Amino acid sequence: MYRKSFEVVGYAYEAALHCLDCAGKRFENPDKEGLEDSEGNPIHPLFLDQLEGGECCDDCFEPIE
């Protein structure tokens, strides 16, 4: 399967990385502008080309790929 480097594979918030499923459970629509984590910081998408390898979700501990 071909994947694009600009594909969103997770989100960064609360000083941690989160997979798409866990971010979706927390924010329903994590792509919506203006969302903030519990510390008042904006959430940021994590793109495929930003992965260094071995990143895991800090909620479910599954690999982010």
VENMO-V396235 format. One record per backbone hydrogen bond with DSSP energy under -1.0 kcal/mol. NH is the residue of the N-H (numbers start at 1). CO is the residue of the C=O. Records with the same first field share a line. If there is no record, write none. Layout:
# VENMO-V396235
NH: CO  CO
This chain:
# VENMO-V396235
7: 4
9: 46
10: 46
11: 18
12: 44
13: 16
16: 13
18: 11
23: 19
24: 20
25: 21
26: 22
27: 23
28: 24
29: 27
32: 29
37: 41
40: 37
43: 35
44: 12
46: 10
48: 7
49: 5
50: 47
51: 48
57: 62
58: 17
61: 57
64: 55
